[in-house]
């Protein structure tokens, strides 16, 4: 039977399956199956879906089985190798845990231990209550009181109840209910808003009695000034720092801040989850360093009188400022240092308003400086109180510098005592010719002009005093210095000048602090002030005799402000011309001064008055004289200084 080549329907014919790569195929050659090729370990290729060509089937043969398609075999790794890999991974993970454990327990253990302790510790500050400032008689000028900061947690006050809570708090807090409600509705933070600072204990008690939820308070400290503005220019004021501490900002509060503040202590306690200290646990306590208090030399009664007089004179004369210094010449103690304008230390509006005029403001002293020129001429110029001079109304020095007296007068003959008593500028210019410019400068410096007084108050000025040969020393400076122009002084400097004369020529450094007091009341006196001889005792006596003539001369001119019944007074008036910057330096303003010593035969008090820019009247005796009289008379009585009932010694003022 022949094999057909085309397709047929007989069951003895079957299409041939060609052998393909990647699969075993049966080939038919002579009706026998071909040998099976080995199966390669490689992926099978996808079977083709195209129709296969038919192949003739040999006759008389049995059906051939479908060819076997072998699946690719996966080789499995060695068990030992897999175990090693697993152990290596496990060791790596465990080493990471071990390293982290070493870091936590070893390298970073101190840090985490500290952090844990800090979470349990609470730092409680132990405040050192700021010391007090008192006058010499015990009057309290500054003290510390306990106050409260009242605050609320708005989140604990339901919105519908806030209006009622605000209404209850308004009365004790002293503000309107609307203002309180505004704070509750618009707090500084969701859980905190301050309702009142520095509230008094009475206010705190009233708020506490309301027992409103969400309203609480913390204690704090505030500075109080029971005497109001009394001596406020000396005492100064305080402000509150970021950590709530009181810090001095002016006056003695600033100068002695560390002494008055002490040093705060602290306590570290362990707290529980409820925020309360854990009982019977250790606490670390650093004790506070107690603050000390200041006792001043200021006499509260004299200070108050001087304050009132200063205010009256500024208002009466429409002046810009007034300063009054009351001083003990033998001790250097300042009994009063008043000024106007002044300020309330409880309500400071600006730092400029807190200026201590007595030590910071500089002015031309005018004729009150003439005793220094006279002292230099007596000791270095060969002059005596009776040295005669011819005094015209006007004089020209060195061919170019012209000077004249305050009021016109015919040519007269005066002794040096007469020149000083009648306050002649022309006479002082002639007296200054007997000393060199350097000698004049040295005497001014010896009396304290051109240097700070030693009080140690903030903002104190040394004044203005150019030395011979310096840039600001001019050809006419020696003559202007002779009658108190061309230089600048402070009120405390001028009070010290006359205290030196009253003390027999020995300058005692001014002082305002008598000593300090501990919290237990133990008083430690301040160091004794420095003492230095400036002029001889003889020169000082001669100056005192000449200055006692001034009240009599002024009284004859209708200004009897140096005549105090029962007491002898040595005094000097001064009137200085001051340039007005608004008028391009025009000498259109005046400074009026009056400085006196009483009792003259046994000096106990010096009162120095200076009034700047009075309107209308401007002579020292008529403007500053009344203030001197009122304060000196009051101070003599307050200090219980008995009258001397002495007569003013006669000194010849005119020359033949």
C-alpha positions in Angstrom: 0.0 0.0 0.0 1.4 3.2 -1.0 1.6 6.2 1.2 -0.3 9.2 0.0 1.1 12.6 0.1 -2.0 14.6 0.5 -4.4 14.9 3.3 -6.8 12.1 3.8 -9.7 11.1 5.9 -8.5 7.6 6.7 -7.7 6.8 10.2 -4.5 5.4 9.2 -3.0 8.7 8.3 -1.8 11.2 10.9 0.0 14.5 10.4 3.6 14.4 11.2 5.0 16.5 14.1 8.3 18.0 13.3 10.9 17.9 16.0 11.5 21.2 17.5 14.3 22.6 19.8 13.6 22.3 23.4 11.2 19.4 23.0 11.5 15.7 22.1 9.8 14.9 18.8 9.1 11.5 17.3 10.2 11.1 13.7 9.0 8.4 11.5 11.5 6.7 9.3 10.4 3.4 8.0 7.7 3.3 10.6 10.0 3.2 13.6 10.3 5.7 16.2 13.5 7.7 16.2 15.8 7.8 19.1 14.7 10.4 21.8 17.0 13.3 22.1 18.2 14.2 25.6 16.2 16.9 27.3 18.2 20.0 28.0 17.9 21.8 31.2 16.6 25.0 29.7 13.2 26.7 29.6 10.6 25.5 27.2 9.6 27.7 24.3 5.9 28.4 23.9 4.1 26.1 21.5 3.2 27.4 18.2 -0.5 27.5 17.3 0.0 27.3 13.5 -1.3 24.1 11.8 1.2 21.5 11.3 1.8 19.9 7.9 0.4 16.4 7.4 2.7 13.5 7.0 1.8 10.1 5.6 1.3 7.4 8.2 2.9 4.1 7.4 0.5 1.3 6.9 0.1 -1.6 9.4 1.7 0.2 12.2 0.3 0.8 15.7 -0.6 4.3 16.8 2.3 6.3 18.2 2.0 7.9 21.6 2.1 11.6 22.1 5.7 12.8 22.5 6.7 13.5 26.2 7.4 17.1 27.0 9.9 17.4 29.9 9.6 20.3 32.5 12.8 22.2 33.4 14.3 21.0 36.7 15.2 23.6 39.6 18.4 22.9 41.3 18.1 23.2 45.1 21.0 24.7 47.0 23.0 22.7 49.5 21.4 22.5 53.0 24.7 23.5 54.6 25.0 26.6 52.5 21.4 27.6 53.4 22.1 27.1 57.1 25.2 29.3 56.9 23.3 32.1 55.2 20.5 31.9 57.8 23.0 32.0 60.7 24.8 34.9 59.1 21.6 37.0 58.8 20.7 36.1 62.4 24.1 37.1 63.7 23.9 40.4 61.8 20.5 41.3 63.4 21.6 40.3 66.8 24.8 42.4 66.5 22.6 45.4 65.7 20.5 44.8 68.8 23.7 44.4 70.9 25.3 47.6 69.5 22.2 49.6 70.2 22.1 48.1 73.7 25.7 49.1 74.3 24.9 52.6 73.1 22.0 53.0 75.4 23.5 51.3 78.5 27.0 52.6 78.0 27.7 55.5 75.7 24.4 57.4 76.2 23.4 56.2 79.6 24.4 59.4 81.4 22.3 61.5 78.9 19.2 59.4 79.3 19.7 59.2 83.1 19.8 63.0 83.2 16.8 63.3 81.0 14.8 60.9 83.2 15.8 62.8 86.3 14.9 66.1 84.8 11.4 64.8 83.9 11.0 64.1 87.6 12.7 67.2 89.0 11.0 70.6 89.4 13.1 73.7 89.9 11.6 76.0 92.5 13.1 79.5 92.8 13.5 80.9 96.3 13.3 84.6 96.0 15.5 87.0 98.1 13.2 89.8 99.0 14.7 93.1 97.9 15.9 95.4 100.7 14.3 98.6 101.8 15.6 102.2 101.5 14.9 104.4 104.5 15.7 108.0 105.5 17.9 108.8 108.5 14.8 109.1 110.7 13.4 105.7 109.6 10.9 107.0 107.0 10.5 104.2 104.4 11.3 105.5 101.0 11.3 102.2 99.1 10.1 98.7 100.1 9.1 95.3 98.6 5.6 94.0 99.0 4.0 90.7 97.9 1.7 90.9 95.0 -0.2 88.4 92.8 -0.5 87.7 89.1 -4.1 86.7 88.6 -4.8 84.6 85.5 -7.4 82.4 83.9 -7.6 79.3 81.8 -10.4 80.1 79.3 -10.7 76.4 78.2 -12.1 75.6 81.7 -14.7 78.3 81.6 -17.7 77.4 79.4 -18.5 80.1 76.8 -22.1 80.5 78.1 -20.8 81.1 81.7 -18.0 83.6 80.8 -20.2 86.7 81.0 -21.2 85.8 84.5 -17.6 85.1 85.6 -16.5 88.4 84.0 -19.1 90.2 86.0 -18.0 88.7 89.2 -14.3 89.4 88.6 -14.8 93.0 87.4 -15.3 94.5 90.9 -12.2 92.9 92.6 -10.0 93.6 89.6 -11.1 97.2 89.2 -11.9 96.9 85.5 -15.1 96.6 83.5 -16.9 93.3 83.0 -16.5 93.9 79.2 -12.7 94.2 79.6 -12.6 90.9 81.5 -14.8 89.2 79.0 -12.6 90.4 76.2 -9.6 88.8 77.8 -11.4 85.5 78.3 -12.7 85.5 74.7 -9.4 86.5 73.2 -6.6 85.1 75.4 -2.9 85.3 74.8 -2.9 81.5 74.5 -5.7 78.9 74.4 -5.1 78.0 78.0 -3.7 81.1 79.6 -4.5 84.8 79.9 -3.4 87.3 82.5 -6.2 89.2 84.1 -4.1 91.4 86.5 -0.5 91.9 87.4 0.9 93.2 90.7 -2.5 92.7 92.4 -2.6 93.5 96.1 -3.2 90.9 98.7 -6.6 92.3 99.3 -7.5 91.9 95.6 -6.2 88.4 95.6 -8.3 87.5 98.6 -11.4 88.8 97.0 -10.8 86.9 93.8 -10.0 83.8 95.7 -13.2 84.0 97.7 -15.2 83.8 94.4 -13.8 80.3 93.8 -14.4 80.5 90.1 -13.1 77.5 88.1 -10.3 78.3 85.7 -9.2 81.4 87.7 -6.0 81.1 89.7 -3.1 83.3 90.8 0.6 83.1 91.5 2.5 85.2 94.1 5.1 87.8 93.0 6.9 90.8 94.4 6.6 94.5 93.5 8.4 97.6 94.7 6.4 100.2 96.6 7.3 103.8 97.5 5.2 104.7 100.5 6.5 108.3 100.6 5.5 108.9 97.0 7.8 111.2 95.1 9.8 112.2 98.3 13.5 112.0 97.3 12.6 110.1 94.2 15.4 111.7 92.3 17.8 110.1 94.9 16.0 106.8 95.4 15.3 105.9 91.8 12.9 103.2 90.7 12.9 99.5 89.6 11.6 97.5 86.7 10.8 93.8 86.4 13.1 91.6 84.4 12.0 88.7 82.1 12.4 86.2 85.0 10.3 88.3 87.3 13.2 89.8 89.4 13.2 93.5 90.5 16.0 95.5 88.9 17.1 99.0 89.7 16.8 101.4 86.8 17.8 104.8 88.3 19.2 106.4 91.5 20.3 104.3 94.5 18.1 101.5 93.3 20.4 101.2 90.3 23.7 102.0 92.0 23.2 99.5 94.8 21.2 97.0 92.9 23.3 94.0 93.8 23.2 94.8 97.5 19.5 95.5 97.6 18.6 92.5 95.5 20.6 89.8 97.3 20.8 86.5 95.4 17.8 84.2 94.8 18.1 80.6 95.9 16.6 77.4 94.5 15.2 74.0 95.4 15.0 70.9 93.2 12.3 68.5 94.2 11.0 65.2 92.7 7.5 65.3 91.5 5.0 62.6 90.7 2.6 62.1 87.9 0.1 64.4 89.6 2.7 67.2 89.5 3.0 67.4 93.2 6.3 66.8 95.2 6.9 63.2 96.2 6.9 62.9 100.0 10.1 61.8 101.8 12.3 62.2 98.7 15.6 64.1 98.7 15.7 67.7 97.6 18.6 69.9 96.6 18.4 73.3 98.2 20.6 76.4 97.5 19.9 79.0 100.1 19.2 82.5 99.0 21.7 85.2 99.9 19.7 87.7 102.0 19.3 91.2 100.6 20.6 94.2 102.6 18.8 97.5 103.1 20.1 101.1 102.8 19.8 103.8 105.4 20.4 107.3 104.0 21.6 110.5 105.5 18.5 112.2 104.1 16.3 113.9 106.6 12.7 113.2 105.4 11.3 116.4 107.0 14.0 118.7 105.4 13.7 116.8 102.1 10.0 117.3 102.0 10.3 121.0 102.8 12.9 121.5 100.1 10.7 119.6 97.6 7.8 121.9 98.4 9.8 125.1 98.2 11.4 124.1 94.9 8.0 123.5 93.4 6.7 126.8 94.7 9.6 128.8 93.3 9.4 127.2 89.8 5.7 128.0 89.6 6.1 131.5 91.0 9.0 132.5 88.7 7.9 130.4 85.7 11.3 128.8 85.8 12.3 125.5 84.1 14.1 123.8 87.0 15.0 124.2 90.6 17.5 122.3 92.8 18.2 122.6 96.5 21.0 120.8 98.4 21.2 120.8 102.2 24.5 119.5 103.6 26.4 119.1 106.8 29.9 120.6 106.3 31.7 118.6 109.0 30.4 115.2 107.9 29.7 115.7 104.2 26.2 114.2 104.8 23.5 115.3 102.4 20.3 116.0 104.4 18.2 116.9 101.4 18.7 117.0 97.6 15.4 118.3 96.2 14.4 119.3 92.7 11.5 120.3 90.6 10.3 118.8 88.3 10.4 115.4 89.9 8.5 112.2 89.2 6.5 109.4 90.9 8.7 106.2 91.0 5.5 104.2 91.0 4.5 105.5 87.6 7.5 106.3 85.5 6.6 107.7 82.1 10.1 108.3 80.7 13.8 108.0 81.7 14.3 111.6 81.0 11.9 112.5 83.7 14.0 110.6 86.2 17.1 112.8 85.8 18.7 113.7 89.1 19.1 117.5 88.6 21.4 117.9 91.6 24.1 115.8 90.1 23.4 115.6 86.4 22.4 119.1 85.3 25.3 121.4 84.5 25.0 125.2 84.8 27.2 128.4 85.0 27.5 129.2 88.7 27.9 133.0 88.3 29.1 135.0 91.3 28.8 132.1 93.7 32.1 130.9 92.3 34.0 134.1 93.3 35.2 132.9 96.7 37.5 130.4 95.0 39.2 133.2 93.0 39.5 135.2 96.2 41.0 132.2 98.1 43.6 131.7 95.4 44.5 135.4 95.4 44.9 135.3 99.2 47.1 132.2 99.3 49.0 132.6 96.0 48.6 136.2 94.8 49.9 138.1 97.9 46.5 139.7 98.5 44.6 140.3 101.7 40.9 141.0 102.4 41.8 144.7 102.6 43.7 145.0 99.4 42.3 148.0 97.6 41.0 148.2 94.0 39.5 150.9 91.8 36.3 149.6 90.2 34.9 151.2 87.1 31.6 150.0 85.7 33.4 148.5 82.7 37.0 147.3 82.0 38.9 146.0 79.0 41.6 143.4 79.6 44.5 142.5 77.2 43.2 145.2 74.9 40.4 143.0 73.6 38.2 141.5 76.3 35.6 143.9 77.8 33.7 143.1 81.0 31.2 145.1 83.1 29.2 144.8 86.3 25.6 143.8 86.4 24.3 147.3 87.2 25.8 150.6 86.2 27.6 152.5 88.9 30.3 155.2 89.1 33.9 154.3 89.7 34.3 153.2 93.3 37.1 152.0 95.5 36.6 148.5 97.1 38.7 146.2 99.2 38.7 142.5 98.1 36.0 142.0 100.8 34.0 144.8 99.2 34.4 143.3 95.7 33.1 140.0 97.0 30.3 141.5 99.1 29.1 143.8 96.3 29.7 141.0 93.7 31.7 143.1 91.3 32.7 141.3 88.1 35.1 144.1 87.1 36.8 143.8 90.5 37.2 140.0 90.3 38.7 140.3 86.8 41.4 142.5 88.4 41.9 140.1 91.4 42.4 137.2 89.0 45.5 139.0 87.5 47.4 138.3 90.7 47.3 134.5 90.0 48.3 132.5 87.0 45.8 130.6 84.9 47.3 127.4 86.2 47.0 128.4 89.8 43.3 129.4 89.3 42.6 126.1 87.6 44.3 124.1 90.4 42.2 125.8 93.0 39.0 125.1 91.1 40.0 121.5 90.9 40.9 121.3 94.6 37.4 122.5 95.5 35.9 119.7 93.4 35.0 121.6 90.2 35.6 119.4 87.1 35.2 116.1 88.9 32.4 114.0 90.3 31.4 114.6 93.9 31.8 111.0 95.1 28.1 110.4 95.8 28.2 107.6 93.3 24.7 108.3 91.8 24.1 107.2 88.2 24.3 110.0 85.6 26.5 112.3 87.7 28.4 114.9 85.7 31.9 116.1 86.4 30.9 119.5 85.0 32.8 121.5 82.4 36.2 122.9 83.2 38.8 123.4 80.5 42.5 123.4 81.6 44.9 126.2 80.4 46.3 125.2 77.1 43.5 122.9 76.2 41.4 123.2 73.0 38.4 124.9 74.8 40.5 127.3 76.9 40.3 130.7 75.4 42.1 134.0 75.9 39.4 135.3 78.2 38.8 132.1 80.1 40.8 133.2 83.1 38.7 136.3 83.5 35.4 134.5 83.0 36.3 131.8 85.5 36.9 134.6 88.0 33.2 135.5 88.1 31.7 132.1 87.3 31.2 132.1 83.5 32.7 130.0 80.8 32.5 126.8 82.8 29.8 124.4 84.1 29.1 123.0 87.6 26.5 120.9 89.4 24.4 121.7 92.4 26.2 119.2 94.6 29.6 120.6 93.6 28.7 124.1 94.6 27.2 122.9 97.9 30.5 121.1 98.6 32.5 124.3 97.8 30.8 126.2 100.6 30.9 123.2 102.9 34.7 123.2 102.5 34.9 126.9 103.4 32.6 126.3 106.4 34.7 123.3 107.5 37.8 125.4 108.0 39.2 124.7 104.5 38.9 120.9 104.7 36.8 119.2 102.0 34.8 116.2 103.1 33.5 114.0 100.3 29.7 114.3 100.1 27.8 111.2 101.1 24.2 110.1 101.0 24.4 106.6 102.4 24.8 106.3 106.1 25.1 102.5 106.1 23.5 99.2 105.4 21.2 97.0 107.5 20.8 93.2 107.4 17.5 91.3 107.5 17.9 91.0 111.3 18.4 94.7 111.8 22.2 94.7 112.3 23.5 98.1 111.1 26.9 98.6 109.4 28.0 102.2 109.0 29.3 103.3 105.7 33.1 103.9 105.4 34.2 107.4 106.6 34.3 109.8 103.7 37.6 111.1 102.4 38.9 114.3 103.9 41.4 116.7 102.2 42.6 120.1 103.1 42.0 122.6 100.2 42.8 126.0 101.7 44.3 127.0 105.0 42.2 127.5 108.1 43.2 131.2 108.1 42.0 131.7 104.5 38.7 129.9 105.4 38.1 132.2 108.3 38.7 135.3 106.2 36.3 134.1 103.6 33.7 133.4 106.2 34.0 137.0 107.5 33.7 138.4 104.1 30.7 136.2 103.2 28.9 137.4 106.3 28.7 140.9 104.8 26.6 139.7 101.9 23.2 139.4 103.7 23.7 142.9 105.1 24.5 144.3 101.6 21.5 142.5 100.1 19.2 143.7 102.9 20.2 147.3 102.1 19.1 146.6 98.5 15.7 145.3 99.7 16.5 141.6 99.6 16.9 140.4 103.2 16.8 136.7 102.5 20.1 136.0 104.3 18.8 137.5 107.6 17.4 134.8 109.8 16.5 135.9 113.3 18.9 134.6 116.0 21.5 133.3 113.5 24.4 134.7 111.7 24.6 133.7 108.0 27.5 133.7 105.5 26.2 133.7 102.0 26.8 134.5 98.3 24.4 135.2 95.5 24.9 134.5 91.8 23.4 135.4 88.5 24.7 133.8 85.4 23.9 134.4 81.7 23.0 131.2 79.8 23.0 130.8 76.0 19.7 129.9 74.4 20.2 127.3 71.6 16.9 128.2 70.1 18.1 131.8 69.6 21.5 130.9 68.0 23.4 131.1 71.3 22.0 134.4 72.5 22.7 134.9 76.2 19.0 135.5 76.8 18.5 133.1 79.7 19.6 133.3 83.3 20.6 131.0 86.2 19.9 132.3 89.7 21.7 131.0 92.8 21.9 131.6 96.5 24.2 129.6 98.8 24.5 130.2 102.5 26.1 128.8 105.7 24.5 129.0 109.2 25.3 129.6 112.0 28.3 131.5 110.6 30.3 131.4 113.9 29.8 127.6 114.2 28.8 126.3 110.8 26.3 123.4 110.9 24.3 123.6 107.6 24.9 124.6 104.0 21.9 125.3 101.8 22.5 125.7 98.0 19.7 126.9 95.8 19.8 127.1 92.0 16.9 128.1 89.7 17.3 128.0 86.0 15.6 130.1 83.4 13.2 132.3 85.6 11.0 134.7 83.7 10.8 138.3 84.6 13.1 138.6 87.7 16.4 136.8 87.4 18.9 138.1 90.0 20.0 135.5 92.4 19.0 137.3 95.6 15.5 138.0 94.4 14.8 134.7 92.7 16.7 132.1 94.7 16.9 134.1 98.0 13.4 133.4 99.2 14.0 129.6 98.7 17.2 129.8 100.7 15.5 131.6 103.5 12.6 129.1 103.8 14.7 126.0 103.7 17.5 127.2 105.9 15.1 128.4 108.6 13.2 125.1 108.5 16.4 123.0 108.6 17.8 124.9 111.6 14.6 124.1 113.5 14.4 120.5 112.3 18.0 119.8 113.3 17.4 121.6 116.6 20.4 123.9 116.1 20.2 126.6 118.8 20.5 130.2 117.7 23.9 131.8 118.2 22.5 135.3 118.7 25.8 136.7 117.4 26.3 139.9 115.6 27.7 140.1 112.1 31.4 141.1 112.5 32.4 144.3 110.8 34.6 144.1 107.8 35.6 147.2 105.8 34.3 147.0 102.3 35.5 150.3 100.8 39.0 151.4 100.3 40.5 154.8 100.8 
